[in-house]
Amino acid sequence: MHSRRSTARLLTLDRLTPHRSARVRRIDVGAARQPAERAQQLADIGLVPGEHVAVVARAWPGGDPMVVCIGPSRFALRVAEAACVEVEMLE
């Protein structure tokens, strides 16, 4: 029996390179030191496991806030909010 190694590259949405696609894996507000209700707010705009997401743009200078595309919609997120979203990069 062969062991399958996962080649998925996991990172948080705040670290996703602009114009790269990813799939939401989970929301973890604790790791980003955000209030518990932030998880529901992120889910309400469509950041749920399995959803495709991409970073469209970042404010200059500093990159905060950032514009993300979730399905056909675009939203501005603070970097601290995006840090709550674990994503898997798509090839």
Steps between C-alpha positions, in 0.01 A plus 500: 500500500634839401497796733355812344665822599290810478650755264242762596653828597317640801526860611278776628315732264705802609810325358347402166675659203277734297331338200549145633199280565443302815231295671385580853590220742384643833451812709708531818435826683695386807830474317460855368382634838168618362165503684291183470228679301753571223462137381130554433565833328749335265258214430224752428700648211570154357830394655395143572690172455521401133437848361747639246668829586765727349678816609429766238691798641664642809500861617823686453706548708481218751246269336218567749216470413497246221237423237398136467278331246264240645303338223363787288524757784780726620557609858754710688653318796745615760816294512409391856169361370667323207745341745205301643442319171711193425515428128646237270670638190368372168734417216 
